[in-house]
Amino acid sequence: MSTLNPNRRTGFTLIEILIVVVIMAILAGMIIPQFTETTKDAKVSTALFNLNTMRAQIELFKAEHGGTLPNATLSDLTIAKAYQGKTYGPYMSAVLENSLTGSRVVKNSAAAKVVAGDITAGNGGGWVYSPSSGEIRLDTVDYWQK
């Protein structure tokens, strides 16, 4: 038969609690940076998806309007326009947002310098578009350098 010592305290010592807190802090320090990278990856994926959507809508506009490209602000994509007796569009309800910068601004590509692939050197606007070639890029070089 076991007997319990009534004078003995039950519970955790200060050292045991400190060890648990330190272990939890170490685990949190390893996990939290992974969540911030996940957020950045999601923004990049969304921006590239929106870029591809914009490119597809520009091409559709061009195909339905006899090779004519949308205007410099891409507002042609957001309204219905007649071409040869038929009405086409709207292709989008609004110009899509560049999720990396939160901007929908469309700039002319004449002054933009292509950095790599889909990225232009700008001040973190929305999009850089060439109304003469139909080429569109992200205006987010500052974000990619961080």
N, C-alpha and C positions, 0 to 999 in steps of 0.2 A: 504494500500500500504506500502510495506516495503522499508525502506531506508537503504542503506549500508553506513557504516562509512568509508569514504575514508582514514582516518588516521589509521584504524585498519589493522594490518598485518595478512596475512594468512600464514599458514605453521605450522610446528611442533616446539615445544619448545625443548630445550636441554634435559630437564627431560623426555619428552615423548620418544625421540630417545634413551636415555640411558636405559629406561625401556624395550623397544623393543629389544635392543642389549643384555641385561641381560637375557631376556626370551629366545632368540635364543641361547645364550651360554649354558643355562641350558638344553634346548632340545638337542643340539648337544652333550653335555656331557653324556646324557642318551642314545643316539642312536649309537654313534661311537663305544663303546665297544661291542655292539651287532653285528656289522659288523665284528669285529676282531674274535669273537667267531664263526661266520658263516664261515669265512675262515678256521679256525682250524678244524671245523667240516667237511668241504668239503675235506680237506687234509686227515683226518682220514678215511672218507668214501672211498676215492680213494685208499688209502693204503690197506684197508681191501678188496676192490674189486680186486685190483691187486694181493693180497695174495691168494684169492680164485681162481683167474684165473690161477696163477702159480701152485697151488695145483691140479687143474683140468688137466692142461697140463702134469704135472708129472705123474698123474694117467693114462692118455691116452697113454703116452710114455710107461709106464710100461705094460699096457694091450697089446699094439701092438708089444712089444719086448720080449714077453715070460717071464715077471716078472722082467726083468732087469731094473734097475733105471738109470736115466741120470747121467752123470759124475758130479764131485764135483763142477764144475763151472756153471753147467746147460747149457753149450754151445751145448750139444747134442740136446737141444730143438730148437735150431736156425738153424739146418742143416737137410737135408734129409739123412736118414740112411737106409741101406738095412738090412732086417731081413728075413731069410728063403725065399730068392728069390723075396721079395716084398720090395719096397721102401716106407718108411713112413716119414712124416714130410715135411718141418719144422713145428713145432707146434707154434712158435712165430717168429717174425722177429728179435727180440732182447729180452734179459732179461728185464722184466718190471721194471720200476722205483719205488722205495719206495718214495712215494710223501711226506712223512714226513721229509725225509733227502735229497731227490734229488739224491740218489745213486742207482746204479745198481749192485754194488759189491756183490758177493756171497761168504760168508765165511763158513768154515767148522764148524759144530756144536759141535765138540769134546770139545772145550774150552768154549762153550757158556752156560750160566746159564739161565734157563727158569724163568722168573719173574712171568708172569701170561698169561695164554691162548696163544695168538699169539705173545707175546712179549718176547724178550730175552735181557739179560743184555749185552750190547756191547757199542761201542763208536759211535753209530749213523751211522752205515754203511747202507747197503741196505737190504740184506737178510742173514739169517743163515740157512744153508741147511745140512742135514745129508744124504750123499750118500748111507749109509747102510740101513736106514729106509725109506727114501723118505720124511721125515718130513721137512717142511720149515716154518720159522717164520720171523716176522719183527725184524730188528736189531735197535730198536729205543727207548730203555727204557728211555733215557735222555729226549726225547720229551714228553713222557707221564707223567714224574714227574713235568714238568713245570706248 
